[in-house]
């Protein structure tokens, strides 16, 4: 049985949702190769446990770890708090070598033959130290994410860690240095597969008469903005909003995704429009499921700029500042423009499945080839 240690960043849930898609496809495509998969994460670990079950000859284990600093945001804002980020980053990096040593010991004790990281630098450096093959999968690294926020000399530790990746798979929007000492491929958007029956159930439940627009509203679980309840868009005529379970807003036209509902891509598939920050996870679902996008523009975030640039030119997308979004009424004035290019006949799930499966096959084929190489 081949042992893989899979590390998932726990900043937000975008890393987790795409890792779930990769892991599901990997376990399905490697039925002839029994895998012991040790999934490592922090805050996202319960979500990963709810979403993943062992199948066939495979064995799943879950382990709580620290992964990375992520972003630090200003209070009641979507903007980065650079002084606090620097303070937290320096604190975490002071423990970096100790964390790498602990993970290297774990990799040796567990008999790991392959380390996959999305996209914490700690397990990559640990794999190098333990002599284990490593693979990074992401649209960005924290080294490039921080380049516009911190001084380059502060990032030397991250650069050295990522430079030790044996292999790298760049996802849609990737504009990374030449990571991957032994190999690299680049692929596109993909997402977890929606269930058409469940999607229809959701639409029937939230819009039984079919006379309203369903809007999936997601600023991300790592963003807390007190002014959300004062947004003008909640008063848009004939609109019903789908929000996360942790959004504390009470309105008759707002429906929360149940707290323990892990397959949120079904709600994206049920929606007519997606309003979100430019995180890779929700954008890829909107693109793959052919949903018009309204994006909160955070131009100071390196990752956001490149993810937006990767959206196909033909896909309807509107960029808005926070001030513009505060005044947005979806059914009057400038708000009507977000609907102008709305597809009248959304792509069938078969086409979405073909697009996602192509990218996922690129990834899992690469992993499968690595497993043949690292077998002992």
N, C-alpha and C positions, 0 to 999 in steps of 0.2 A: 504494500500500500504506500503510495506516494504522499508525503506530508508537505502541505503548502500552508504558509502563514500569510494571511491576507490582512493588511492594515488599512483602516478606513478613517480618514479625517473626521473629527466630530464637530467641526465648525459648520453649523447649519446641517441640513439633511440632503443637500444635493449630491455630495460625495457618496452618501449611503444609498440613495435611490439608484444611481447609476451602477454602483458596485453590486447591488442586488440583481440588476439586469445581467451584468457580466457573470456573476456567480451562478445564477439560474441556467444561463446558456452553457457555461463551462461544465456544470455537473451533467446537463442533458447530453452534451456532445462527447463527454469522456466516459461513457458508460462502460467501455471496455478497460478503463484504467481506474481502479479503485483509488479514491482520493480521501485522505484525512485532511480536512480543511479547518484550520484554526483561525477564526475571525476575531480580529483585535480592534477595539474602538473604545470610546469613552461615553459621552452622552448619547451617542447614536446606537449604542449596543442593544438596548431593549427593542428599538425599532427593527434592527437587523434580526434579532431573535424572533420577533413576530412574523417577519417576512420570509424567513428561510427555513426550510425543513430538509433533512437528509432524504435522499431517494436512491434506490438501487443499491449499489455496493459502497456508496460513499458514507463518510462519517463526518459530522459537523461538531465543532467545539467552539465555545465563545469565551473570550477573555477580555477583561477590562484593562485598558491601558491609557496613558496620556499620549496624544498624537502630536498636536502642534498648537501654536498660539492663536492662529486665525487673525481676524481683524478685531480691533477695539474701536467702538463707535462712540461718538459724542452722545451725552445724555439727551434723550428725546429727539434724536436726529438720525439721519442715514449717513452722515459724513464721518469719515475716519477721525479719531482722536489721536493725532500723531504723538503728542507727549506721553499719553498713557500707553499707546502701543509700544513706544520705545522702552518705557519702563517695564512693561510686561514681557516684551521680547527679551530684553537683557536679563531679566530674572530667569526666564525659561532657559535661555542659552547658557547661563551659569551652571545649569544642571544637565546640559546636553551630553557631555562626555559620560557622566554617571548613568544617564538614561540609556545611552548607546551600549555601555558595558553590560547593563542589566539585560537588555534585549538580546545582545550577542550570546550571553549565557543561556538565556531561554531558548534561542534558536538551536544551540548545540544540544541542550538537554532534550528538546522535543524531537530532535532528528529531522529538522526542517531541510527540505531539499530545494525549495523555491520560496522566495519572499516576494509578495506583490504589495505595492503601496500606492494608495490614492489619497494624498500624495505627501504623507509625512516623511521628513528626511531621516528621522531616527532609525526606523527599521532598515533603511537603505544603507546607512553607515554601519549599522549592526551586522547586516548581512555581509558586507565587505570584511568586517573584522572577524566574523565567524567562518568565512570561506564558503558562504552560501550564495547561490545565484540570485540576482535581484531583478525585478521588473517594476518600473513605474508606469502608472496609467493615469493621465490627467490632461486637461486643457491648459494647465498652468502649473508652476511650482511656487512655493512661498518665497523663493529667491526673487523671481520676477515680479511677484505680487507686491513685494515690499520696496522695490527699487525706486518707486516714485514717492515713498514715504520715509525711508531711512537712508542713511549714508551708505555708500557702497562698501566702505571698509567694515561696517557693522555686519554685513551680510557674507563675509568670507566663510564663516562656518557653514552656512547653508549651501553656498556654492560648492564647497569642497565635498559636502555630503552628497548632493545631487550628482556631482561629477563622477561619483563612484557607482552609479547605476550601471548594471551590465546591459540592461535593455530598457527601452522607453517606447511607449505607445502614446502618441499625441492625439488628443481628441479634437473635435471641431473647434476652431478658434485658437488653436495652439500656435504660439509664436515664441517658442522656447529655444535656448541655445542647443548645441548639438549634443544633448544628453544621450547616453546609451553607448558604453564602450564597445559592446559586441554587436548591437543591432538596434534599429529603430524603424518603426512604421508610423504613418499618420492615417487617421480614419475620420469618420464624420459623426453626425448626431445619431443618437439612439435613445430609446427609453424602454421602461417596463411595458409589457404588452397589456393593453386594456381588455376587459371582458365585455364584449358587445351586449350580452344579456344584462349585466350589471349596469352598464351605461344607460340602457333603455329604462331600467328600473329607476335610476336616479332622475332621469329626465321626467319620467311620469310622476315621481314623487314631488319634485320641485316645481314642475311646470305642467300640471295635469291638463290644462286647457290649451297649452301650446301658444298662448298669446303674450308671453313675456320673453325677454332676452335673459339668458343665464350668463353671469359674469363670474369667472374664477379670479378671485382677488387674493394675491399672495405676495406680501413684501418680504417673506422669509422669517423663519422662527428666531433668527438672531437679530432681527431689527424690531425695536420697540419704539413706537412713535405715539405720544399721548394725544396728538392732534387728530388721530385717525377718526375718532368719533365725530369730528366737526367737518369732515369732508363733504363737499356739496354733492358728490356723485351718488351718495346713498339716496338722494331725493329724485334721481332720474326716473322718469315715468316708465312703467312697464319693464322694469329691470329687477331681477332677483340676483342676489350676490351669494357666492359660495366662499366662505372664509375658513381659516384653520380653527381648530378647537380652542386654541389659546388666545384668540382675539376677543377681547371683552367688550363687544358692542351689541346692544340690544335694539333691534329694529325688526318690524314684521316682514320685511323683504330680505332679511339676512339669514342664511342657513349655515350652520357650522358643520364641517366634516366631523363625524364622531371621533372622540379622543383616541380610541383604539383601532380606528380604521387605517390600515397600513397601505392600501392600494389607491393612493390619491390620484394616480393617473386616470382612474375611471371618472373622477369628477372633472378633470381637465377635458377628457373626451366628451363629457356631457355638456360642456359649456359652449357658448357662442363666441366668447371673447375672453382673453386672458390679460389681466393687469398684474404686473409683477416687477420686481427689481431684476436687473440683468444677470441673474444667477444661471449657471449652465443647466441645472436640473430642470427648472420649470420652462426655460426657453426651449430646450430640446423636446420636451413633451408637446409644447405648443406648435413647434415646427413640424414634428413628426405626425401630429394629429391634425394639422392644418387649421389651427385656430389663430385668428388675428391677434396681434400683440400690442399692448400699450406698455411701454417700458419706462420705468423711473430712471432718468439719466443721471448716472454717477460717473462723470468723465474722469474723476481723479483716480478711479480704480482701473489699473492696468488690465486685469482679467475681464472686466466688463466691456471695455473698449474692443477687445479682440473677439469676445463672444458675440457682440452685436455685429461686428464686421463679418462674422461667419454665417449669419442668417441669410438664406438665399434671397437674391434680389427680388424675386417674384412674390416673396412672402409678405403679406400686409403687416407693417409694423409702424408704430408711432412713438417717438421719443418725447418725453415730457420732463420738465423740471418739477421739483417738489411743489413749488408755488403754482405752477400750471395745473398740477394734479389736484391741488387743494380746491381749485375753482372749477374743476371739470364736471360738466353735466352731460351725460352720455346721449341725451336725447334732444339737445338744443345747441345752437352755435357751433363752436369748434369741436364739440363732442361728437357731432354727427359725422365728422370726417374719419373717425376711427372705424366706422362701418362701411365707408365707401367702397373699399376693396374687399369686403367680406366675401369669401367664396360662396357661391349659391349652391354648389353641390360638393360638400366636403369629400375628400378622398376616402374611399372605402378602407376598412381596417387592413384588408389584404395588401394594399399598397404601402401603408404605414409599416406593416409587418415586414414587407420585403425590404424597405429602406433600413429599418432598424436591424433586421437580421443580417444584412450585408455588413454593417459596421461591427455588429457583435460577432459575426463569423470571422472577420479579420482578427479580432482580439482573441477569440477562443482558439482559432487555428494557430496563432502565434504561441499561445500558452501551451497548447497540445504539443507543438514541436519542441518547446522548451522541456516539457516533461519527458519526452523521449530522450533528450540530451542529458538530463540530470538524473535519470533513473540509476539506481544502484542495486 
